[in-house]
Amino acid sequence: MAKGVILLAAGGTGGHLFPAEALAHELIERGWKVHLATDRRAERYSGQFPAADIHAIASATLGSKNPVAVISAFWKIWQGVREAGRIIARIKPEAVVGFGGYPTLPPLYAATRRRVPTLIHEQNAVMGRANKALASRVDAIAGGFLPEGASADGAKTVTTGNPVRPHVLEAAKTPYVVSNEGEPFRFLVFGGSQGAQFFSDAVPAAIALLPRDLRKRLLITQQARAEDVARVKAAYAELGVDVQVSPFFTDMAARMGAAHLVMSRSGASTVSEIAVIGRPALLVPYPHALDHDQAANAAALAAAGGAELHPQSTLSAERIAELVGGLIKDPSRLATMAAAARSAGKPNAARLLADLTEAIASGKTVSDYRRTRA
């Protein structure tokens, strides 16, 4: 039986859209109709998003100090608020749920002006700027971790974990099996939805430094920017290493499930998926993140024993070779890390976030929600 409409709002990157997609699947299973408000960057993912309709709403980033640029950004956001208000009036959502990124500002602000129940979900261990701007206005704040920026709003903060998509839960059914001496070793390297030039430069150079017997065991999957794919493939071909290189893999969860070791950036969705699937990881936070959120995310999984955190500035090709080579030769260490990662995962995060969404949509407060779960 249909329950009504929930409007999800998310920035146009995988880090914001993937948890929104996971919640959408859960809500649809419960009988809700889901709409998505985002920006045009989401087009590469939108074909997989299970929404009844996807609304591209005007927004802008408030990062410039140029007065003209700031005025222009505010004007575009205000246009987005008016546009979102018209959409909300038409589809009449029971609640609006934001997942961060500046494209969430117009629909969430418009919803609060119309007294539609609102909820924001913060994926990172450090609250993003858009969510900080909305935190005082919304009815509830959910966190993948406990968002540091939400401490002042603790009465309405719930730590649900980061929702992961169905194919991640499917990959989590694959147990971790160690690769012993002489057996193939699957190494997965990726740098977020857009790839990472650092890995394209450093990892092939590191693999070249490994002993020949270790190189022969490697089966590498590496995500790289489109402009880097050819040279990365050529570098591995020269080494005789079995590799697949692409700017984007549609089956990343399955590849993660097959991996013996992951090396990646540490966006919130990435860290959550690594934990739920239960794979050992070398996490390299993006060093130029404005709020150092990736370092905090990586630290959380490293503290649980499921990953190692390595700042990019410390990773020469020689150091990467030392780390990767040492782990290949220590399968028991990798198995211990895999188990620790899995123990830190929250595979039920989508269900918990859907429960909170339904509570807020029905007019309940976070205190009411907590009482029902006590």
C-alpha positions as CSV (number, residue, x, y, z in Angstrom):
1,M,0.0,0.0,0.0
2,A,1.4,3.4,-1.0
3,K,2.3,5.6,1.9
4,G,3.0,8.9,0.1
5,V,6.0,10.7,-1.2
6,I,9.5,11.2,0.3
7,L,11.8,13.8,-1.4
8,L,15.5,13.0,-1.2
9,A,18.0,15.7,-1.9
10,A,21.7,15.1,-2.6
11,G,24.7,16.7,-4.2
12,G,25.7,15.2,-7.6
13,T,28.6,13.1,-6.5
14,G,28.7,9.4,-5.6
15,G,29.5,10.1,-2.0
16,H,26.2,11.9,-1.6
17,L,24.0,10.0,-4.0
18,F,25.0,6.4,-3.0
19,P,23.5,6.6,0.5
20,A,20.5,8.4,-0.8
21,E,20.0,5.6,-3.3
22,A,20.3,3.0,-0.6
23,L,17.6,4.8,1.4
24,A,15.4,5.0,-1.7
25,H,15.5,1.3,-2.2
26,E,14.5,0.7,1.5
27,L,11.7,3.3,1.3
28,I,10.3,1.9,-1.9
29,E,10.2,-1.6,-0.4
30,R,8.1,-0.1,2.4
31,G,5.6,1.4,0.0
32,W,6.8,5.0,-0.3
33,K,7.2,6.9,-3.6
34,V,10.6,8.5,-3.8
35,H,11.6,11.6,-5.7
36,L,15.2,13.0,-6.0
37,A,16.4,16.6,-6.1
38,T,20.0,17.0,-7.2
39,D,22.1,18.8,-9.8
40,R,23.2,18.0,-13.3
41,R,26.4,16.3,-12.2
42,A,24.2,13.3,-11.1
43,E,23.4,12.3,-14.7
44,R,26.1,9.6,-14.7
45,Y,24.4,7.9,-11.7
46,S,20.8,8.8,-12.2
47,G,20.0,5.9,-14.5
48,Q,20.5,3.6,-11.5
49,F,18.6,5.7,-9.0
50,P,15.1,4.2,-8.2
51,A,13.2,7.5,-8.2
52,A,9.8,8.2,-9.6
53,D,11.2,11.5,-10.8
54,I,14.5,13.3,-10.7
55,H,14.5,17.1,-10.3
56,A,17.6,19.1,-11.3
57,I,17.4,22.2,-9.1
58,A,19.6,25.3,-9.4
59,S,22.2,25.8,-6.7
60,A,25.7,27.1,-6.2
61,T,28.8,26.7,-4.0
62,L,29.5,29.4,-1.5
63,G,33.3,29.0,-1.7
64,S,34.4,32.3,-3.3
65,K,35.4,35.4,-1.4
66,N,34.7,37.6,-4.4
67,P,31.7,39.8,-3.5
68,V,30.2,39.5,-7.0
69,A,30.6,35.7,-7.0
70,V,29.0,35.5,-3.6
71,I,26.0,37.6,-4.7
72,S,25.7,35.5,-7.8
73,A,25.8,32.3,-5.8
74,F,23.1,33.5,-3.3
75,W,20.9,34.6,-6.2
76,K,21.2,31.1,-7.8
77,I,20.4,29.4,-4.5
78,W,17.4,31.6,-4.1
79,Q,16.2,30.7,-7.6
80,G,16.7,27.1,-6.5
81,V,14.6,27.7,-3.3
82,R,11.7,29.0,-5.4
83,E,12.0,26.2,-7.9
84,A,12.1,23.6,-5.1
85,G,9.2,25.3,-3.4
86,R,7.1,24.8,-6.6
87,I,8.1,21.1,-6.8
88,I,7.3,20.5,-3.1
89,A,3.9,22.2,-3.6
90,R,3.2,19.9,-6.5
91,I,4.4,16.5,-5.2
92,K,3.5,17.2,-1.5
93,P,6.2,15.1,0.2
94,E,5.6,13.8,3.7
95,A,9.3,14.6,4.5
96,V,12.4,15.9,2.8
97,V,15.7,14.1,3.5
98,G,19.1,15.8,2.6
99,F,22.4,14.0,2.1
100,G,24.8,16.9,1.9
101,G,26.3,19.0,-0.9
102,Y,25.2,22.5,-1.9
103,P,22.3,21.2,-4.1
104,T,20.5,20.2,-0.9
105,L,20.3,23.8,0.3
106,P,17.4,24.9,-1.9
107,P,15.0,21.9,-1.3
108,L,15.7,21.6,2.4
109,Y,15.4,25.4,3.0
110,A,12.2,25.4,0.9
111,A,10.8,22.5,2.9
112,T,11.5,24.2,6.3
113,R,9.7,27.4,5.0
114,R,6.7,25.2,4.2
115,R,6.8,23.3,7.5
116,V,7.4,20.0,5.8
117,P,9.3,17.6,8.2
118,T,13.0,17.6,7.4
119,L,16.0,15.4,8.1
120,I,19.6,15.6,7.1
121,H,22.1,12.7,6.9
122,E,25.8,13.4,7.3
123,Q,28.0,10.7,5.9
124,N,31.3,11.9,7.3
125,A,32.9,12.1,10.7
126,V,33.1,15.9,10.2
127,M,29.9,17.6,9.2
128,G,29.9,19.2,5.8
129,R,29.3,22.9,5.2
130,A,25.9,22.5,3.6
131,N,24.6,20.3,6.4
132,K,26.1,22.8,9.0
133,A,24.1,25.5,7.3
134,L,20.9,23.5,7.6
135,A,21.4,21.8,11.0
136,S,19.6,24.4,13.1
137,R,16.6,24.4,10.8
138,V,15.8,20.7,10.3
139,D,13.9,18.3,12.6
140,A,16.5,15.6,12.8
141,I,20.2,14.9,12.0
142,A,21.3,11.4,11.2
143,G,25.0,10.5,11.1
144,G,27.1,7.8,9.4
145,F,29.5,8.5,12.3
146,L,28.6,10.9,15.1
147,P,29.0,14.2,13.2
148,E,31.3,16.6,15.2
149,G,29.4,19.6,13.8
150,A,26.1,18.3,15.2
151,S,27.2,18.3,18.9
152,A,25.2,21.5,19.6
153,D,22.1,19.8,18.2
154,G,22.7,16.5,20.1
155,A,19.0,16.3,21.1
156,K,18.0,15.7,17.5
157,T,21.0,13.7,16.4
158,V,20.9,9.9,15.8
159,T,23.9,7.8,14.6
160,T,22.4,5.4,12.0
161,G,25.5,4.5,10.0
162,N,25.8,5.1,6.3
163,P,23.3,3.3,4.2
164,V,24.9,1.1,1.5
165,R,23.2,0.0,-1.7
166,P,21.8,-3.5,-2.3
167,H,24.7,-4.7,-4.4
168,V,27.1,-3.8,-1.5
169,L,25.0,-6.0,0.8
170,E,25.2,-8.7,-1.8
171,A,28.9,-8.4,-2.0
172,A,29.1,-8.6,1.8
173,K,27.8,-12.2,1.6
174,T,31.2,-13.2,0.1
175,P,33.5,-14.3,2.9
176,Y,37.1,-13.1,3.0
177,V,39.4,-15.9,1.8
178,V,43.1,-15.4,2.2
179,S,45.6,-15.7,-0.7
180,N,48.4,-18.0,0.3
181,E,51.9,-18.1,-1.2
182,G,51.8,-18.8,-4.9
183,E,48.1,-18.0,-5.3
184,P,46.6,-15.1,-7.2
185,F,46.3,-11.9,-5.1
186,R,43.5,-9.4,-6.1
187,F,44.5,-5.8,-5.4
188,L,41.8,-3.1,-5.9
189,V,42.9,0.6,-6.2
190,F,40.5,3.5,-6.6
191,G,40.3,7.2,-5.8
192,G,36.6,8.0,-5.6
193,S,34.1,8.5,-8.4
194,Q,36.5,10.6,-10.4
195,G,39.6,8.5,-9.8
196,A,42.9,9.9,-8.4
197,Q,46.0,11.0,-10.3
198,F,48.1,10.2,-7.2
199,F,47.3,6.5,-7.5
200,S,48.0,6.6,-11.3
201,D,51.4,8.0,-10.6
202,A,52.5,6.1,-7.5
203,V,51.0,2.6,-7.6
204,P,52.5,1.3,-10.9
205,A,55.8,2.7,-9.8
206,A,55.4,0.9,-6.5
207,I,54.4,-2.4,-8.1
208,A,57.6,-2.2,-10.3
209,L,59.6,-2.3,-7.1
210,L,58.1,-5.6,-5.8
211,P,59.9,-8.8,-6.2
212,R,59.0,-10.7,-9.5
213,D,57.4,-13.6,-7.6
214,L,54.9,-11.1,-5.9
215,R,54.2,-9.2,-9.2
216,K,53.3,-12.5,-10.9
217,R,50.6,-13.2,-8.3
218,L,48.9,-9.8,-8.7
219,L,45.5,-9.2,-10.4
220,I,45.0,-5.5,-10.2
221,T,41.8,-3.5,-10.7
222,Q,42.6,0.3,-10.8
223,Q,40.3,3.2,-11.3
224,A,42.0,6.1,-13.1
225,R,41.1,9.4,-14.7
226,A,40.2,9.0,-18.4
227,E,43.4,10.9,-19.4
228,D,45.5,8.6,-17.3
229,V,44.1,5.2,-18.4
230,A,46.5,4.6,-21.3
231,R,49.7,5.4,-19.5
232,V,48.6,3.3,-16.4
233,K,47.8,0.3,-18.6
234,A,51.2,0.7,-20.4
235,A,53.1,0.9,-17.1
236,Y,51.5,-2.4,-16.0
237,A,51.9,-4.0,-19.4
238,E,55.7,-3.3,-19.2
239,L,55.7,-5.2,-15.9
240,G,53.7,-8.1,-17.2
241,V,51.0,-7.5,-14.5
242,D,47.4,-8.6,-15.1
243,V,45.4,-5.4,-14.8
244,Q,42.0,-3.8,-15.6
245,V,42.0,0.0,-15.7
246,S,39.0,2.2,-16.2
247,P,37.6,5.6,-15.2
248,F,34.5,4.0,-13.7
249,F,33.5,0.5,-12.8
250,T,29.7,-0.2,-12.5
251,D,30.4,-3.4,-10.5
252,M,32.7,-1.8,-7.9
253,A,31.0,-3.6,-5.0
254,A,31.6,-7.0,-6.5
255,R,35.2,-6.1,-7.2
256,M,35.6,-5.0,-3.6
257,G,34.1,-8.3,-2.5
258,A,36.6,-10.2,-4.6
259,A,39.6,-8.2,-3.4
260,H,42.3,-9.4,-1.0
261,L,43.4,-5.8,-0.4
262,V,41.9,-2.4,-1.1
263,M,43.8,0.9,-1.5
264,S,41.6,3.9,-1.8
265,R,40.6,7.4,-0.7
266,S,38.5,7.5,2.4
267,G,35.2,9.2,1.5
268,A,32.4,8.2,3.8
269,S,30.6,5.9,1.4
270,T,33.9,4.2,0.5
271,V,34.8,3.6,4.2
272,S,31.3,2.3,5.0
273,E,31.3,-0.1,2.0
274,I,34.7,-1.4,2.9
275,A,33.5,-2.1,6.4
276,V,30.2,-3.7,5.5
277,I,31.9,-6.0,2.9
278,G,34.8,-6.6,5.3
279,R,38.0,-6.0,3.4
280,P,41.4,-4.9,4.6
281,A,42.3,-1.5,3.3
282,L,45.1,1.0,3.0
283,L,43.3,4.4,3.2
284,V,44.9,7.5,1.8
285,P,42.7,10.6,2.7
286,Y,42.4,13.2,0.0
287,P,44.9,15.8,1.3
288,H,43.0,18.9,0.0
289,A,39.6,18.2,1.6
290,L,38.4,21.4,3.1
291,D,37.2,20.0,6.4
292,H,39.7,17.0,6.5
293,D,36.7,14.8,6.6
294,Q,38.4,11.9,4.8
295,A,41.1,11.8,7.4
296,A,38.5,11.5,10.2
297,N,36.6,8.8,8.3
298,A,39.8,6.8,7.8
299,A,40.8,7.2,11.4
300,A,37.5,5.7,12.5
301,L,38.0,2.4,10.6
302,A,41.7,2.3,11.5
303,A,40.8,2.6,15.2
304,A,38.6,-0.5,14.7
305,G,41.6,-2.4,13.2
306,G,40.1,-2.7,9.8
307,A,42.4,-0.4,7.9
308,E,45.7,1.5,7.9
309,L,45.6,5.3,7.5
310,H,48.5,6.7,5.4
311,P,48.7,10.4,4.6
312,Q,49.5,10.9,1.0
313,S,52.6,13.0,1.9
314,T,54.2,9.9,3.5
315,L,53.7,7.6,0.5
316,S,56.6,7.3,-1.9
317,A,56.6,4.5,-4.4
318,E,59.1,2.7,-2.1
319,R,56.8,3.0,0.9
320,I,53.8,1.7,-1.0
321,A,55.8,-1.2,-2.2
322,E,56.9,-1.9,1.3
323,L,53.3,-1.8,2.6
324,V,51.7,-3.8,-0.2
325,G,54.5,-6.4,-0.4
326,G,54.4,-6.8,3.4
327,L,50.7,-7.5,3.5
328,I,50.8,-9.9,0.5
329,K,53.3,-11.9,2.5
330,D,51.2,-11.8,5.7
331,P,47.8,-13.3,4.9
332,S,46.9,-13.8,8.6
333,R,47.3,-10.0,9.1
334,L,45.0,-9.4,6.2
335,A,42.4,-11.8,7.5
336,T,42.5,-10.1,11.0
337,M,42.0,-6.7,9.3
338,A,39.1,-8.1,7.2
339,A,37.3,-9.4,10.3
340,A,37.9,-6.1,12.1
341,A,36.5,-4.1,9.2
342,R,33.4,-6.3,9.0
343,S,32.8,-5.9,12.8
344,A,32.8,-2.1,12.3
345,G,30.3,-2.2,9.4
346,K,26.6,-1.2,9.8
347,P,24.7,-3.2,7.2
348,N,21.4,-2.2,8.7
349,A,22.0,1.5,8.3
350,A,19.4,1.9,5.5
351,R,16.8,0.3,7.7
352,L,17.6,2.5,10.7
353,L,17.6,5.7,8.5
354,A,14.2,4.6,7.0
355,D,12.8,4.1,10.5
356,L,13.9,7.6,11.4
357,T,12.6,9.1,8.1
358,E,9.1,7.5,8.7
359,A,9.1,8.8,12.3
360,I,9.9,12.3,11.2
361,A,7.3,12.1,8.4
362,S,4.6,11.1,10.8
363,G,5.3,14.2,13.0
364,K,7.4,12.5,15.7
365,T,10.4,14.1,17.2
366,V,13.8,12.4,17.7
367,S,12.9,12.0,21.4
368,D,9.7,10.1,20.3
369,Y,11.8,8.0,18.0
370,R,14.3,7.1,20.7
371,R,11.5,6.1,23.1
372,T,10.1,3.7,20.6
373,R,13.5,2.0,20.3
374,A,14.3,1.9,24.0
